Amino acid sequence: MVKKIGLAADHGGFELKEIISGYLKDNGFEVADYGAYSLNKTDDYPDFVIPLAQAVSQNKIDRGIAICGSGVGASIAANKVHGVRAALINDYFSSYQGVEDDHMNLLCLGGRVTGYAAALEYVKSFLNASYSQLERHLRRINKVNNLEK
């Protein structure tokens, strides 16, 4: 069961991170905040997203949520960490399908492009989804994992 969630955001995602953090805490999740801890318009998303992705990779947290202005930079940075399967999500279907079929373990959002209500719907479906373990999905993930070796 998914219980411990890590969050990270730069200035472009700071406000949305705070909203998601409150939602998670209100719904019984343990939240690990990897920053930013205050709004600083000169901060850089890798400084927060990489430690979050490392925590996901090391199983210190169950899943992660990273937010920057568009979500693109956060996704690129997170996917550089071995064992992380991050995706920029902009629709409800992909938020759960990414977990079920592709074993996504880190959700990326755009703080400047994703509405708060939509973001919370994506977070809910991401956290409620489970990896299907179907043979075809395992086969595909193994092919992707072989790239990391």
Buried (B, 14 or more C-beta within 10 A) or exposed (E): EBEBBBBBBBBBBBBBBBBBBEBBEEEEBEBBBBBBEEEEEEBBBBBBBBBBBBBBBEEBBBBBBBBBBBBBBBBBBBBEBEEBBBBBBBEBEBBBBBBBBBBBBBBBBBBBBBEEEBBBBBBBBBBEBEBBEEEEBEEBBEEEEEEEE
